[in-house]
Amino acid sequence: MRIRIVTTEYPPFFGGVATWSGSVARALAGAGHEVDVFAHLGGGESEGGAEAGVPVSRLRGRSWNRWGHVWTAAQVRPRLGRGDVVLATTWPLAVHFAPETRLAVAWHGSDLTRPALIEGREAVARRAVNFPVSRYLGGLVGAPHTVLPYPIEPTTPARRGEALLVVARLNALKGVDRAVRLAARLGRPLVVVGDGPERLRLEALASALDVHADFRGATSEIPWDGTWALALLSRPDADGSGQEGLGLVLLEAAARGIPSIGSGCGGIPEAASVVLLDPEADEVPELPGAGVVQDWLREHHGAARCVAAFERGLDAGGT
């Protein structure tokens, strides 16, 4: 099967969609499918090449945030062959593909959890084969779907340490302020990977609470060694929108045997290695060991499960 993955973000970009896109592309290629990736051309990147053996074509276009879906369709459609599958990593990228295109769409979070992002969404969901990354998101698609496991495998366990780790964009929805307060209550150092509009406020909060906090900015170098637990204490907006779709970083941590502490927001509880926490609690329940965390990941995710679910979804709902 020839699969054309179209995405706004792809390695070496840093972020959830980029990480997911790269992992899925490698899994599908490793299973024998012919995979090509079309991704937005970012600053300093070449227009062609390969990432981990998967061919990558970079897409150009002005005003990308507004017109990226138009540029994507215009540059990818002429390269499609008969029977090719287009896998769009976000639904707006799928809007302008012709009705005869065999179309699959991945659903990650805000593309479903924000009512403002809805014009054209239902039409895409009706005609596409839908692959949400969690059961929570599957309940919001409003059309037949197949939940797609994450193609990640357990690896050598990280060396456990004392630090509470956060890997997230620093905005209000990610609840990093909750992690700062939790580190203060537990008397643990805090390591924060990510950047965003809340950074200065969070640094000031950590200083006021006397938390030894290391804000490292947006980087793909995540310090797993020395971590006690990962924290993802997301919160929705006041109107209930903006729920966390799943939190792929929870599964990245589980692959290394690191347990996570999470809030009951959106799809977070589906990562069973997560210890759910009242964000204002003074104590954290006992955390599972590395073996328990990795065994859970092995039972629910992995490349083989991802590929099987993708093929099954196409067989059931393909055009």
Protein Blocks (a to p, Z undefined) as FASTA:
>chain_A
ZZddddfbdcfbecjklmmmmmmmmmmmmnopacdddddddehiafbdceehiacddddd
ehkllmmmmmmmmmmmmmpcehiacddfbfklmmmgcfklccddddfblmmmpmklmghk
lmmmmmmccddfbfklmmmnopacddddddddddddddddfbdcddddddfklommmmmm
mmmmnopacddedddjklmmmmmmmmmnopacddebjafbdcfbopabdcddddcdfkop
aiafkopmlmmmmmnopacdddfehjlmmmmmbccddfkbfbdcddddfklmmmmmmmmg
cjklmmmmmmmmmmmmpZZ
